[in-house]
Amino acid sequence: MTSVQISASDSYQDYLITSLKVPEEAAGYLDAILEEENPEPNLLLSALEDVAIALGEVKLSSEKSKLHQQKLKDFLHKQEIEVVYELSSWLKVLGLKLTVKVSED
């Protein structure tokens, strides 16, 4: 019998993707990332990719999921990600915040 070693990071990533298949969990995850005080620009992109993988597996065909993930990479670059965090900070001064909610449809 052969034993298979799985790194801790692979196990965590698998756990994360599994938990993000629940839309409420995915929304909460993105909300938490958007509320970061000193965010790293790649953090939001990574979180969006995780959510795209998780919910793509649940809601889209394999082909559509891959296309949707590529679309994310095409329209989000590091500079644009920083704009999202700047908007979040700008809204916070006014007592508002960006949120992510589960769609009703």
N, C-alpha and C positions, 0 to 999 in steps of 0.2 A: 504494500500500500504506500502510495506517495503522499506526503503532506505538502500542502500548498501554503506558502507564506504570503500574507497580504499585509502590506504596510499599513500603519495606523492612519496615514493620510488617505489611503484608498478606502478604508473602512469608514472614515468620517465622511468622505465625499459621497459614498454610497448611501450612508444614513441621511445626509443632507438632502440629496436628490429625492430619496424616498419620502422624507417629511415634507418637502416642497411640492409634492404632488397634490397636497391638500391646498386648495386655493386660499383659504384663510391663513394658512401657515406661510404661503408664498407672499401674500400681501403684508403680513406682519414682518417678515424678513426684510422686504424692501423698505418698509416704513422705518425699521430700525437703522438700516444703512443710510437712509436719507436724513436721519436725525443726528448722525455723527458730528461731533464738534470740530474735529480736525481731520476731515476725511482724506484718504488717499484716492486720487482720481481713478485708479484701477479697481478700487473696491466696489464701486457701483457697477462698473462693467462686468466684473466677475459675478456679482450677485444677480445681475440681469441674465447673464449666461446660464447660471445655475437654474434660475426660474424658467428660462426658455427650454432648457433640457427637461426639467421635471414636468412642467405642464404640457410641453410639446408631446411627451410620451403618452400623456393622458388624453389630450384633446385633439391631436393632429395625427395624420398618417406619418409614417417615417419620412417620406419624401417632403411633405409640407413642413414637418418639424425642422429638417435640415435647412430648407429654404428660409424658414423664419429665423433660425439662428444666424444664417448668413446675412440676412437683412439687418439684424441687430448690429453685426460687425461692420456692415457697410455704412450705416448712418451714425454710429457712435464712435467717436475717436476721443482720445485723451482730452483734447481742448474742449470739445463739446460737453464732456462729462463734467468738467470744472464749472461750466455755465450752470448746470443743474444745481450743483452745490452752492454757487453764488446766489442763484434764485432762492434757494432754500434759506440761506442766511438773510437775504433781503426781506423775505416774507416774515421771518422770525422777529425782526425788529418791529414789524407791524402787529405782532401777536398772532400771526398766521403760520401755517406749515403745509408743506406738500404731504399728501397722503396717497396711499395705494389701497384701493378697496376691491373687493370681489365684484365683478360685473353681475348684474341681475339677470342677464340673458344667457 
